[in-house]
Amino acid sequence: MKFFIDTANLDQIREAQAMGILDGVTTNPSLMAKEGITGATNILKHYVDICTIVEGDVSAEVISTDFDGMVREGEALAALHPQIVVKLPMIADGIKACKYFSDKGIKTNVTLVFSAGQALLAAKAGATYMSPFIGRLDDISTDGLALIADIRLIYDNYGFETQILAASVRHTMHIMDCAKIGADVMTGPLSAIKGLLKHPLTDIGLAQFLEDYKKGN
Ligand code: E4P
């Protein structure tokens, strides 16, 4: 299972990278705005900064909603750095643009997926990644993890190679549940990733070992 961090915060990206478990980064316009990164020039520079920190794929989202605009923007994004993945919205023109980029060998991430039907379309268009937003489904009393399971079944039925990128992960148990279901990738906040480290018996056991070592020395 690949671990992506879902942020535009460079310190958090550096921290996750330093842990040695990071496979990539996802961003979106809201995450950029949260870090105060505004204006096309600054946003493009920020993507390159992220690419210099991590070794894996970095999703950069287009803001156009028409095919020509997405192609123009996506090509500019892809030209920024070899690690850039063009992130496209799950709308008709987004699917058309996904097919365009996948035919050209440019990696894509179809985002804002909320149904198995949308996931099927993204796979048909040759998406590299397809991002179902599980947390936002949970927010409206709909089972986000059940959607991941449905998509896993459908993709396995037909051998689709599109990777299921579980997005809108909010906490550590989301990561574990996605791993059990077989999501290829998860993207979440640093706090959810660090939550995997925690167990009180680890802390108690380590304290005991250190205490016993001191006794013998
Ligand atoms: C995915 O690529 C999105 O950036 C993200 O996971 C959205 O998460 P949120 O629902 O917590 O905003």
Boltz pocket constraint, residues with backbone or C-beta under 6 A from the ligand:
constraints:
  - pocket:
      binder: B
      contacts: [[A, 6], [A, 26], [A, 27], [A, 28], [A, 111], [A, 131], [A, 133], [A, 135], [A, 136], [A, 167], [A, 168], [A, 169], [A, 187]]
      max_distance: 6.0
